[in-house]
Structures are given as structure tokens and as C-alpha cells.
Amino acid sequence: MVQIDQSSAGSTVQLAAGEQAQLTLAETRSGGYKWQMISPESPVFSTKDDGFEMAAGVGGAGVHRWTIKARQPGEAKLELVHGRSWEPETGKRFVVTVVVK
């Protein structure tokens, strides 16, 4: 399984049809900050939210995970924004280009 994380931001991820990738991004939910998927549905890949896992200790930090499944050949952007749901969209963005061969 291909691993995608913050260090992959701005890059291109290549997958074969049927292959899966796991996206993991750090999140601090106790402050209200969450990653939200803003990419439209794509025939190139599907995403499944695998949830949030708290880190050990205090503070509400942890990791959010998604499974990305390559569907058919093509290219599409995978884009998320990090912020609070009640604030205007001013948070940081995470974007990768997914190319399915």
C-alpha cells in the first residue's frame, strides 16, 4: 500500500488501477481543527474516511486516516483543507495529484 502524508503535499502519486494508498495527516481536534475533504467525487479514485486516532498523552492531537482506491486510468486532484468548521475557509490546504495508470 502506498503511504501519503504531509511530506507528499504538492506531489504526484502514481497508482495502478485497483491499488490502494493510505493518506495520514496530523490533526488537533481539541482546538476544533480538522481536515475536510474538498475534492469533488472522481471517476479516477475513491476515498474512504478511516477516522481519527488519538495520540498518547494530553492535548487532543492525533492522526486522521483515509484510504484512497485507484478506480480507472486518469488524473485528478485530491484536496483537503484544515480548519475549524465555524470559521471561513482560511486554513492550510493539502493537495496531491493522483495519476492512475
Jmol script that loads the backbone (N, CA, C; Angstrom):
load data "model"
ATOM      1  N   MET A   1       0.843  -1.172   0.000  1.00  0.00           N
ATOM      2  CA  MET A   1       0.000   0.000   0.000  1.00  0.00           C
ATOM      3  C   MET A   1       0.895   1.244   0.000  1.00  0.00           C
ATOM      4  N   VAL A   2       0.589   2.172  -0.855  1.00  0.00           N
ATOM      5  CA  VAL A   2       1.338   3.430  -0.951  1.00  0.00           C
ATOM      6  C   VAL A   2       0.964   4.313   0.237  1.00  0.00           C
ATOM      7  N   GLN A   3       1.959   4.925   0.872  1.00  0.00           N
ATOM      8  CA  GLN A   3       1.732   5.817   2.010  1.00  0.00           C
ATOM      9  C   GLN A   3       1.840   7.273   1.548  1.00  0.00           C
ATOM     10  N   ILE A   4       0.851   8.081   1.923  1.00  0.00           N
ATOM     11  CA  ILE A   4       0.834   9.512   1.598  1.00  0.00           C
ATOM     12  C   ILE A   4       0.707  10.257   2.912  1.00  0.00           C
ATOM     13  N   ASP A   5       1.570  11.279   3.116  1.00  0.00           N
ATOM     14  CA  ASP A   5       1.478  12.094   4.326  1.00  0.00           C
ATOM     15  C   ASP A   5       1.810  13.547   3.979  1.00  0.00           C
ATOM     16  N   GLN A   6       1.974  14.376   4.992  1.00  0.00           N
ATOM     17  CA  GLN A   6       2.194  15.806   4.775  1.00  0.00           C
ATOM     18  C   GLN A   6       3.392  16.072   3.860  1.00  0.00           C
ATOM     19  N   SER A   7       4.396  15.213   3.902  1.00  0.00           N
ATOM     20  CA  SER A   7       5.579  15.405   3.061  1.00  0.00           C
ATOM     21  C   SER A   7       5.265  15.212   1.573  1.00  0.00           C
ATOM     22  N   SER A   8       4.111  14.635   1.259  1.00  0.00           N
ATOM     23  CA  SER A   8       3.696  14.405  -0.131  1.00  0.00           C
ATOM     24  C   SER A   8       2.981  15.612  -0.740  1.00  0.00           C
ATOM     25  N   ALA A   9       2.687  16.638   0.057  1.00  0.00           N
ATOM     26  CA  ALA A   9       1.937  17.806  -0.423  1.00  0.00           C
ATOM     27  C   ALA A   9       2.582  18.383  -1.678  1.00  0.00           C
ATOM     28  N   GLY A  10       1.746  18.638  -2.678  1.00  0.00           N
ATOM     29  CA  GLY A  10       2.206  19.224  -3.928  1.00  0.00           C
ATOM     30  C   GLY A  10       2.794  18.229  -4.910  1.00  0.00           C
ATOM     31  N   SER A  11       2.853  16.976  -4.538  1.00  0.00           N
ATOM     32  CA  SER A  11       3.476  15.977  -5.407  1.00  0.00           C
ATOM     33  C   SER A  11       2.439  15.224  -6.237  1.00  0.00           C
ATOM     34  N   THR A  12       2.936  14.312  -7.059  1.00  0.00           N
ATOM     35  CA  THR A  12       2.093  13.423  -7.847  1.00  0.00           C
ATOM     36  C   THR A  12       2.274  12.012  -7.317  1.00  0.00           C
ATOM     37  N   VAL A  13       1.157  11.331  -7.074  1.00  0.00           N
ATOM     38  CA  VAL A  13       1.170   9.959  -6.589  1.00  0.00           C
ATOM     39  C   VAL A  13       0.670   9.071  -7.721  1.00  0.00           C
ATOM     40  N   GLN A  14       1.458   8.067  -8.086  1.00  0.00           N
ATOM     41  CA  GLN A  14       1.063   7.169  -9.162  1.00  0.00           C
ATOM     42  C   GLN A  14       0.600   5.839  -8.583  1.00  0.00           C
ATOM     43  N   LEU A  15      -0.566   5.392  -9.066  1.00  0.00           N
ATOM     44  CA  LEU A  15      -1.151   4.133  -8.627  1.00  0.00           C
ATOM     45  C   LEU A  15      -1.581   3.324  -9.839  1.00  0.00           C
ATOM     46  N   ALA A  16      -1.621   2.030  -9.694  1.00  0.00           N
ATOM     47  CA  ALA A  16      -2.188   1.158 -10.720  1.00  0.00           C
ATOM     48  C   ALA A  16      -3.670   0.992 -10.411  1.00  0.00           C
ATOM     49  N   ALA A  17      -4.473   0.755 -11.424  1.00  0.00           N
ATOM     50  CA  ALA A  17      -5.906   0.541 -11.215  1.00  0.00           C
ATOM     51  C   ALA A  17      -6.106  -0.574 -10.192  1.00  0.00           C
ATOM     52  N   GLY A  18      -6.947  -0.346  -9.191  1.00  0.00           N
ATOM     53  CA  GLY A  18      -7.201  -1.315  -8.134  1.00  0.00           C
ATOM     54  C   GLY A  18      -6.275  -1.177  -6.937  1.00  0.00           C
ATOM     55  N   GLU A  19      -5.172  -0.464  -7.073  1.00  0.00           N
ATOM     56  CA  GLU A  19      -4.226  -0.284  -5.974  1.00  0.00           C
ATOM     57  C   GLU A  19      -4.786   0.709  -4.953  1.00  0.00           C
ATOM     58  N   GLN A  20      -4.336   0.580  -3.697  1.00  0.00           N
ATOM     59  CA  GLN A  20      -4.776   1.475  -2.642  1.00  0.00           C
ATOM     60  C   GLN A  20      -3.610   2.253  -2.065  1.00  0.00           C
ATOM     61  N   ALA A  21      -3.934   3.431  -1.528  1.00  0.00           N
ATOM     62  CA  ALA A  21      -2.964   4.248  -0.822  1.00  0.00           C
ATOM     63  C   ALA A  21      -3.598   4.665   0.495  1.00  0.00           C
ATOM     64  N   GLN A  22      -2.761   4.917   1.499  1.00  0.00           N
ATOM     65  CA  GLN A  22      -3.278   5.414   2.768  1.00  0.00           C
ATOM     66  C   GLN A  22      -2.735   6.817   2.993  1.00  0.00           C
ATOM     67  N   LEU A  23      -3.659   7.766   3.201  1.00  0.00           N
ATOM     68  CA  LEU A  23      -3.324   9.153   3.497  1.00  0.00           C
ATOM     69  C   LEU A  23      -3.441   9.357   4.993  1.00  0.00           C
ATOM     70  N   THR A  24      -2.392   9.894   5.638  1.00  0.00           N
ATOM     71  CA  THR A  24      -2.426  10.204   7.063  1.00  0.00           C
ATOM     72  C   THR A  24      -1.968  11.645   7.262  1.00  0.00           C
ATOM     73  N   LEU A  25      -2.782  12.415   7.997  1.00  0.00           N
ATOM     74  CA  LEU A  25      -2.464  13.811   8.287  1.00  0.00           C
ATOM     75  C   LEU A  25      -2.699  14.090   9.767  1.00  0.00           C
ATOM     76  N   ALA A  26      -1.784  14.846  10.378  1.00  0.00           N
ATOM     77  CA  ALA A  26      -1.911  15.211  11.791  1.00  0.00           C
ATOM     78  C   ALA A  26      -3.077  16.173  11.979  1.00  0.00           C
ATOM     79  N   GLU A  27      -3.759  16.021  13.127  1.00  0.00           N
ATOM     80  CA  GLU A  27      -4.943  16.823  13.421  1.00  0.00           C
ATOM     81  C   GLU A  27      -4.989  17.104  14.918  1.00  0.00           C
ATOM     82  N   THR A  28      -5.470  18.287  15.305  1.00  0.00           N
ATOM     83  CA  THR A  28      -5.658  18.626  16.713  1.00  0.00           C
ATOM     84  C   THR A  28      -7.128  18.957  16.921  1.00  0.00           C
ATOM     85  N   ARG A  29      -7.904  17.950  17.172  1.00  0.00           N
ATOM     86  CA  ARG A  29      -9.357  18.117  17.269  1.00  0.00           C
ATOM     87  C   ARG A  29      -9.806  18.887  18.495  1.00  0.00           C
ATOM     88  N   SER A  30      -9.033  18.866  19.575  1.00  0.00           N
ATOM     89  CA  SER A  30      -9.470  19.565  20.785  1.00  0.00           C
ATOM     90  C   SER A  30      -9.579  21.071  20.535  1.00  0.00           C
ATOM     91  N   GLY A  31      -8.849  21.588  19.582  1.00  0.00           N
ATOM     92  CA  GLY A  31      -8.929  23.005  19.211  1.00  0.00           C
ATOM     93  C   GLY A  31      -9.924  23.252  18.094  1.00  0.00           C
ATOM     94  N   GLY A  32     -10.599  22.195  17.652  1.00  0.00           N
ATOM     95  CA  GLY A  32     -11.593  22.335  16.595  1.00  0.00           C
ATOM     96  C   GLY A  32     -11.022  22.209  15.196  1.00  0.00           C
ATOM     97  N   TYR A  33      -9.728  21.984  15.078  1.00  0.00           N
ATOM     98  CA  TYR A  33      -9.093  21.906  13.759  1.00  0.00           C
ATOM     99  C   TYR A  33      -9.181  20.493  13.197  1.00  0.00           C
ATOM    100  N   LYS A  34      -9.789  20.390  12.018  1.00  0.00           N
ATOM    101  CA  LYS A  34      -9.947  19.089  11.366  1.00  0.00           C
ATOM    102  C   LYS A  34      -9.639  19.233   9.873  1.00  0.00           C
ATOM    103  N   TRP A  35      -9.240  18.135   9.267  1.00  0.00           N
ATOM    104  CA  TRP A  35      -9.077  18.077   7.817  1.00  0.00           C
ATOM    105  C   TRP A  35     -10.430  17.743   7.197  1.00  0.00           C
ATOM    106  N   GLN A  36     -10.819  18.498   6.169  1.00  0.00           N
ATOM    107  CA  GLN A  36     -12.061  18.259   5.439  1.00  0.00           C
ATOM    108  C   GLN A  36     -11.726  18.003   3.972  1.00  0.00           C
ATOM    109  N   MET A  37     -12.258  16.946   3.419  1.00  0.00           N
ATOM    110  CA  MET A  37     -12.071  16.634   2.006  1.00  0.00           C
ATOM    111  C   MET A  37     -12.880  17.638   1.189  1.00  0.00           C
ATOM    112  N   ILE A  38     -12.231  18.328   0.237  1.00  0.00           N
ATOM    113  CA  ILE A  38     -12.956  19.271  -0.606  1.00  0.00           C
ATOM    114  C   ILE A  38     -12.887  18.901  -2.084  1.00  0.00           C
ATOM    115  N   SER A  39     -12.190  17.819  -2.399  1.00  0.00           N
ATOM    116  CA  SER A  39     -12.142  17.337  -3.787  1.00  0.00           C
ATOM    117  C   SER A  39     -13.521  16.832  -4.189  1.00  0.00           C
ATOM    118  N   PRO A  40     -13.918  17.090  -5.424  1.00  0.00           N
ATOM    119  CA  PRO A  40     -15.177  16.510  -5.888  1.00  0.00           C
ATOM    120  C   PRO A  40     -15.000  15.003  -6.105  1.00  0.00           C
ATOM    121  N   GLU A  41     -16.104  14.277  -6.157  1.00  0.00           N
ATOM    122  CA  GLU A  41     -16.039  12.853  -6.489  1.00  0.00           C
ATOM    123  C   GLU A  41     -15.313  12.685  -7.816  1.00  0.00           C
ATOM    124  N   SER A  42     -14.546  11.637  -7.944  1.00  0.00           N
ATOM    125  CA  SER A  42     -13.745  11.430  -9.143  1.00  0.00           C
ATOM    126  C   SER A  42     -13.921  10.016  -9.674  1.00  0.00           C
ATOM    127  N   PRO A  43     -14.019   9.860 -10.989  1.00  0.00           N
ATOM    128  CA  PRO A  43     -14.036   8.503 -11.543  1.00  0.00           C
ATOM    129  C   PRO A  43     -12.648   7.849 -11.468  1.00  0.00           C
ATOM    130  N   VAL A  44     -11.601   8.659 -11.219  1.00  0.00           N
ATOM    131  CA  VAL A  44     -10.227   8.166 -11.182  1.00  0.00           C
ATOM    132  C   VAL A  44      -9.926   7.431  -9.869  1.00  0.00           C
ATOM    133  N   PHE A  45     -10.414   7.963  -8.741  1.00  0.00           N
ATOM    134  CA  PHE A  45     -10.168   7.327  -7.447  1.00  0.00           C
ATOM    135  C   PHE A  45     -11.336   7.584  -6.507  1.00  0.00           C
ATOM    136  N   SER A  46     -11.457   6.725  -5.494  1.00  0.00           N
ATOM    137  CA  SER A  46     -12.458   6.923  -4.445  1.00  0.00           C
ATOM    138  C   SER A  46     -11.718   7.108  -3.123  1.00  0.00           C
ATOM    139  N   THR A  47     -12.387   7.745  -2.164  1.00  0.00           N
ATOM    140  CA  THR A  47     -11.795   7.935  -0.844  1.00  0.00           C
ATOM    141  C   THR A  47     -12.735   7.379   0.217  1.00  0.00           C
ATOM    142  N   LYS A  48     -12.143   6.814   1.246  1.00  0.00           N
ATOM    143  CA  LYS A  48     -12.901   6.312   2.384  1.00  0.00           C
ATOM    144  C   LYS A  48     -12.266   6.889   3.640  1.00  0.00           C
ATOM    145  N   ASP A  49     -13.068   7.572   4.443  1.00  0.00           N
ATOM    146  CA  ASP A  49     -12.583   8.143   5.691  1.00  0.00           C
ATOM    147  C   ASP A  49     -12.436   7.018   6.705  1.00  0.00           C
ATOM    148  N   ASP A  50     -11.198   6.767   7.143  1.00  0.00           N
ATOM    149  CA  ASP A  50     -10.937   5.697   8.100  1.00  0.00           C
ATOM    150  C   ASP A  50     -10.910   6.196   9.537  1.00  0.00           C
ATOM    151  N   GLY A  51     -11.178   7.493   9.741  1.00  0.00           N
ATOM    152  CA  GLY A  51     -11.317   8.027  11.091  1.00  0.00           C
ATOM    153  C   GLY A  51     -10.070   8.636  11.679  1.00  0.00           C
ATOM    154  N   PHE A  52     -10.203   9.004  12.929  1.00  0.00           N
ATOM    155  CA  PHE A  52      -9.184   9.720  13.687  1.00  0.00           C
ATOM    156  C   PHE A  52      -8.688   8.849  14.826  1.00  0.00           C
ATOM    157  N   GLU A  53      -7.374   8.836  15.015  1.00  0.00           N
ATOM    158  CA  GLU A  53      -6.766   8.069  16.102  1.00  0.00           C
ATOM    159  C   GLU A  53      -6.013   9.029  17.005  1.00  0.00           C
ATOM    160  N   MET A  54      -6.430   9.092  18.280  1.00  0.00           N
ATOM    161  CA  MET A  54      -5.783   9.977  19.254  1.00  0.00           C
ATOM    162  C   MET A  54      -4.359   9.505  19.541  1.00  0.00           C
ATOM    163  N   ALA A  55      -3.479  10.477  19.706  1.00  0.00           N
ATOM    164  CA  ALA A  55      -2.109  10.181  20.130  1.00  0.00           C
ATOM    165  C   ALA A  55      -2.109  10.000  21.644  1.00  0.00           C
ATOM    166  N   ALA A  56      -1.102   9.337  22.154  1.00  0.00           N
ATOM    167  CA  ALA A  56      -0.970   9.173  23.599  1.00  0.00           C
ATOM    168  C   ALA A  56      -0.688  10.528  24.238  1.00  0.00           C
ATOM    169  N   GLY A  57      -1.179  10.734  25.431  1.00  0.00           N
ATOM    170  CA  GLY A  57      -0.910  11.976  26.151  1.00  0.00           C
ATOM    171  C   GLY A  57      -2.075  12.942  26.105  1.00  0.00           C
ATOM    172  N   VAL A  58      -1.801  14.170  26.493  1.00  0.00           N
ATOM    173  CA  VAL A  58      -2.809  15.212  26.622  1.00  0.00           C
ATOM    174  C   VAL A  58      -2.762  16.145  25.416  1.00  0.00           C
ATOM    175  N   GLY A  59      -3.901  16.723  25.050  1.00  0.00           N
ATOM    176  CA  GLY A  59      -3.870  17.769  24.040  1.00  0.00           C
ATOM    177  C   GLY A  59      -4.757  17.537  22.834  1.00  0.00           C
ATOM    178  N   GLY A  60      -5.309  16.369  22.665  1.00  0.00           N
ATOM    179  CA  GLY A  60      -6.233  16.140  21.562  1.00  0.00           C
ATOM    180  C   GLY A  60      -5.589  15.974  20.203  1.00  0.00           C
ATOM    181  N   ALA A  61      -4.277  15.836  20.165  1.00  0.00           N
ATOM    182  CA  ALA A  61      -3.596  15.634  18.885  1.00  0.00           C
ATOM    183  C   ALA A  61      -3.720  14.172  18.472  1.00  0.00           C
ATOM    184  N   GLY A  62      -3.617  13.956  17.179  1.00  0.00           N
ATOM    185  CA  GLY A  62      -3.679  12.598  16.670  1.00  0.00           C
ATOM    186  C   GLY A  62      -3.520  12.591  15.168  1.00  0.00           C
ATOM    187  N   VAL A  63      -3.963  11.501  14.544  1.00  0.00           N
ATOM    188  CA  VAL A  63      -3.801  11.316  13.111  1.00  0.00           C
ATOM    189  C   VAL A  63      -5.141  10.938  12.487  1.00  0.00           C
ATOM    190  N   HIS A  64      -5.466  11.602  11.381  1.00  0.00           N
ATOM    191  CA  HIS A  64      -6.664  11.278  10.599  1.00  0.00           C
ATOM    192  C   HIS A  64      -6.196  10.442   9.413  1.00  0.00           C
ATOM    193  N   ARG A  65      -6.956   9.387   9.088  1.00  0.00           N
ATOM    194  CA  ARG A  65      -6.577   8.472   8.003  1.00  0.00           C
ATOM    195  C   ARG A  65      -7.690   8.344   6.974  1.00  0.00           C
ATOM    196  N   TRP A  66      -7.278   8.211   5.722  1.00  0.00           N
ATOM    197  CA  TRP A  66      -8.190   7.931   4.613  1.00  0.00           C
ATOM    198  C   TRP A  66      -7.565   6.845   3.744  1.00  0.00           C
ATOM    199  N   THR A  67      -8.401   6.009   3.136  1.00  0.00           N
ATOM    200  CA  THR A  67      -7.945   5.053   2.144  1.00  0.00           C
ATOM    201  C   THR A  67      -8.345   5.586   0.781  1.00  0.00           C
ATOM    202  N   ILE A  68      -7.386   5.630  -0.123  1.00  0.00           N
ATOM    203  CA  ILE A  68      -7.601   6.082  -1.493  1.00  0.00           C
ATOM    204  C   ILE A  68      -7.517   4.845  -2.378  1.00  0.00           C
ATOM    205  N   LYS A  69      -8.545   4.604  -3.186  1.00  0.00           N
ATOM    206  CA  LYS A  69      -8.534   3.436  -4.072  1.00  0.00           C
ATOM    207  C   LYS A  69      -8.564   3.900  -5.522  1.00  0.00           C
ATOM    208  N   ALA A  70      -7.579   3.456  -6.280  1.00  0.00           N
ATOM    209  CA  ALA A  70      -7.491   3.787  -7.702  1.00  0.00           C
ATOM    210  C   ALA A  70      -8.583   3.029  -8.449  1.00  0.00           C
ATOM    211  N   ARG A  71      -9.401   3.748  -9.221  1.00  0.00           N
ATOM    212  CA  ARG A  71     -10.511   3.124  -9.943  1.00  0.00           C
ATOM    213  C   ARG A  71     -10.182   2.850 -11.402  1.00  0.00           C
ATOM    214  N   GLN A  72      -9.830   3.916 -12.125  1.00  0.00           N
ATOM    215  CA  GLN A  72      -9.609   3.782 -13.572  1.00  0.00           C
ATOM    216  C   GLN A  72      -8.529   4.757 -14.016  1.00  0.00           C
ATOM    217  N   PRO A  73      -7.886   4.491 -15.156  1.00  0.00           N
ATOM    218  CA  PRO A  73      -6.816   5.375 -15.629  1.00  0.00           C
ATOM    219  C   PRO A  73      -7.286   6.819 -15.777  1.00  0.00           C
ATOM    220  N   GLY A  74      -6.395   7.716 -15.386  1.00  0.00           N
ATOM    221  CA  GLY A  74      -6.672   9.143 -15.489  1.00  0.00           C
ATOM    222  C   GLY A  74      -5.887   9.905 -14.442  1.00  0.00           C
ATOM    223  N   GLU A  75      -6.227  11.179 -14.288  1.00  0.00           N
ATOM    224  CA  GLU A  75      -5.536  12.064 -13.355  1.00  0.00           C
ATOM    225  C   GLU A  75      -6.566  12.963 -12.682  1.00  0.00           C
ATOM    226  N   ALA A  76      -6.442  13.136 -11.367  1.00  0.00           N
ATOM    227  CA  ALA A  76      -7.353  14.005 -10.616  1.00  0.00           C
ATOM    228  C   ALA A  76      -6.646  14.517  -9.369  1.00  0.00           C
ATOM    229  N   LYS A  77      -7.092  15.647  -8.868  1.00  0.00           N
ATOM    230  CA  LYS A  77      -6.541  16.246  -7.649  1.00  0.00           C
ATOM    231  C   LYS A  77      -7.266  15.692  -6.424  1.00  0.00           C
ATOM    232  N   LEU A  78      -6.499  15.458  -5.383  1.00  0.00           N
ATOM    233  CA  LEU A  78      -7.015  15.110  -4.069  1.00  0.00           C
ATOM    234  C   LEU A  78      -6.700  16.312  -3.192  1.00  0.00           C
ATOM    235  N   GLU A  79      -7.744  16.983  -2.695  1.00  0.00           N
ATOM    236  CA  GLU A  79      -7.530  18.231  -1.962  1.00  0.00           C
ATOM    237  C   GLU A  79      -8.319  18.241  -0.656  1.00  0.00           C
ATOM    238  N   LEU A  80      -7.631  18.663   0.409  1.00  0.00           N
ATOM    239  CA  LEU A  80      -8.242  18.800   1.731  1.00  0.00           C
ATOM    240  C   LEU A  80      -7.878  20.168   2.290  1.00  0.00           C
ATOM    241  N   VAL A  81      -8.718  20.662   3.196  1.00  0.00           N
ATOM    242  CA  VAL A  81      -8.432  21.919   3.887  1.00  0.00           C
ATOM    243  C   VAL A  81      -8.488  21.650   5.381  1.00  0.00           C
ATOM    244  N   HIS A  82      -7.616  22.320   6.127  1.00  0.00           N
ATOM    245  CA  HIS A  82      -7.502  22.135   7.570  1.00  0.00           C
ATOM    246  C   HIS A  82      -7.990  23.405   8.255  1.00  0.00           C
ATOM    247  N   GLY A  83      -8.991  23.282   9.093  1.00  0.00           N
ATOM    248  CA  GLY A  83      -9.501  24.456   9.790  1.00  0.00           C
ATOM    249  C   GLY A  83     -10.658  24.096  10.688  1.00  0.00           C
ATOM    250  N   ARG A  84     -11.309  25.139  11.169  1.00  0.00           N
ATOM    251  CA  ARG A  84     -12.486  24.974  12.027  1.00  0.00           C
ATOM    252  C   ARG A  84     -13.740  25.122  11.189  1.00  0.00           C
ATOM    253  N   SER A  85     -14.734  24.291  11.459  1.00  0.00           N
ATOM    254  CA  SER A  85     -15.957  24.290  10.655  1.00  0.00           C
ATOM    255  C   SER A  85     -16.725  25.603  10.752  1.00  0.00           C
ATOM    256  N   TRP A  86     -16.582  26.334  11.845  1.00  0.00           N
ATOM    257  CA  TRP A  86     -17.344  27.569  12.031  1.00  0.00           C
ATOM    258  C   TRP A  86     -16.601  28.816  11.531  1.00  0.00           C
ATOM    259  N   GLU A  87     -15.399  28.662  11.030  1.00  0.00           N
ATOM    260  CA  GLU A  87     -14.640  29.802  10.513  1.00  0.00           C
ATOM    261  C   GLU A  87     -14.594  29.761   8.990  1.00  0.00           C
ATOM    262  N   PRO A  88     -14.423  30.936   8.360  1.00  0.00           N
ATOM    263  CA  PRO A  88     -14.271  30.941   6.897  1.00  0.00           C
ATOM    264  C   PRO A  88     -13.073  30.070   6.502  1.00  0.00           C
ATOM    265  N   GLU A  89     -13.105  29.586   5.291  1.00  0.00           N
ATOM    266  CA  GLU A  89     -12.065  28.684   4.798  1.00  0.00           C
ATOM    267  C   GLU A  89     -10.742  29.422   4.639  1.00  0.00           C
ATOM    268  N   THR A  90      -9.976  29.482   5.740  1.00  0.00           N
ATOM    269  CA  THR A  90      -8.681  30.163   5.722  1.00  0.00           C
ATOM    270  C   THR A  90      -7.554  29.232   6.129  1.00  0.00           C
ATOM    271  N   GLY A  91      -7.895  27.985   6.381  1.00  0.00           N
ATOM    272  CA  GLY A  91      -6.904  27.022   6.855  1.00  0.00           C
ATOM    273  C   GLY A  91      -5.927  26.604   5.781  1.00  0.00           C
ATOM    274  N   LYS A  92      -4.950  25.836   6.207  1.00  0.00           N
ATOM    275  CA  LYS A  92      -3.966  25.337   5.253  1.00  0.00           C
ATOM    276  C   LYS A  92      -4.592  24.262   4.373  1.00  0.00           C
ATOM    277  N   ARG A  93      -4.007  24.064   3.207  1.00  0.00           N
ATOM    278  CA  ARG A  93      -4.508  23.089   2.235  1.00  0.00           C
ATOM    279  C   ARG A  93      -3.475  21.992   2.025  1.00  0.00           C
ATOM    280  N   PHE A  94      -3.984  20.829   1.669  1.00  0.00           N
ATOM    281  CA  PHE A  94      -3.145  19.707   1.279  1.00  0.00           C
ATOM    282  C   PHE A  94      -3.653  19.243  -0.079  1.00  0.00           C
ATOM    283  N   VAL A  95      -2.751  19.222  -1.065  1.00  0.00           N
ATOM    284  CA  VAL A  95      -3.128  18.812  -2.419  1.00  0.00           C
ATOM    285  C   VAL A  95      -2.084  17.857  -2.964  1.00  0.00           C
ATOM    286  N   VAL A  96      -2.550  16.743  -3.529  1.00  0.00           N
ATOM    287  CA  VAL A  96      -1.704  15.846  -4.318  1.00  0.00           C
ATOM    288  C   VAL A  96      -2.467  15.528  -5.603  1.00  0.00           C
ATOM    289  N   THR A  97      -1.723  15.249  -6.652  1.00  0.00           N
ATOM    290  CA  THR A  97      -2.315  14.795  -7.894  1.00  0.00           C
ATOM    291  C   THR A  97      -2.208  13.278  -7.937  1.00  0.00           C
ATOM    292  N   VAL A  98      -3.332  12.620  -8.157  1.00  0.00           N
ATOM    293  CA  VAL A  98      -3.356  11.168  -8.232  1.00  0.00           C
ATOM    294  C   VAL A  98      -3.433  10.769  -9.713  1.00  0.00           C
ATOM    295  N   VAL A  99      -2.445   9.998 -10.155  1.00  0.00           N
ATOM    296  CA  VAL A  99      -2.413   9.505 -11.532  1.00  0.00           C
ATOM    297  C   VAL A  99      -2.576   7.994 -11.467  1.00  0.00           C
ATOM    298  N   VAL A 100      -3.609   7.510 -12.138  1.00  0.00           N
ATOM    299  CA  VAL A 100      -3.850   6.071 -12.197  1.00  0.00           C
ATOM    300  C   VAL A 100      -3.483   5.575 -13.576  1.00  0.00           C
ATOM    301  N   LYS A 101      -2.622   4.591 -13.622  1.00  0.00           N
ATOM    302  CA  LYS A 101      -2.142   4.024 -14.908  1.00  0.00           C
ATOM    303  C   LYS A 101      -2.933   2.788 -15.254  1.00  0.00           C
TER     304      LYS A 101
END
end "model"
wireframe off; spacefill off
backbone 0.3
color backbone group
